[in-house]
Amino acid sequence: MYRIAKEFAFSASHQLTELPPEHQCGRLHGHNYVVVVELAGAELNAHGFVRDYHELAPLKRYIDDEFDHRHLNDVLEDDMVTAERLAKHFYDWCAERWPETAAVRVSETPKTWAEYRP
């Protein structure tokens, strides 16, 4: 199986309003998010790629236009926008466009990440 991955970044705020008041993530805060989309295929295309990285440009536009410097609770109309839910959201978005999508990983900090992989 061949696997490729491409990384995208954005900054945004969110608030996990269903957490107890003393939980720090219940307060309005932000992250410098990193999104990694992974594509996989048993075969390569005629050019020797799983998929040309350039073809992933629509994901960059989507992230830049809809997520960068926004409040994620408003964007996703959800009071609990966690890294796990973001990973699933981006996976679904990517899988609609690229059937080779194998997983999406979302990091809120350099030491933490969540991944959605069906």
Secondary structure, 3 states (H helix, E strand, C coil): CEEEEEEEEEEEEECCCCCCCCCHHHCCEEEEEEEEEEEEECCCCCCCCCCCHHHHHHHHHHHHHHCCCEEHHHHHCCCCCCHHHHHHHHHHHHHHHCCCEEEEEEEEECCEEEEECC
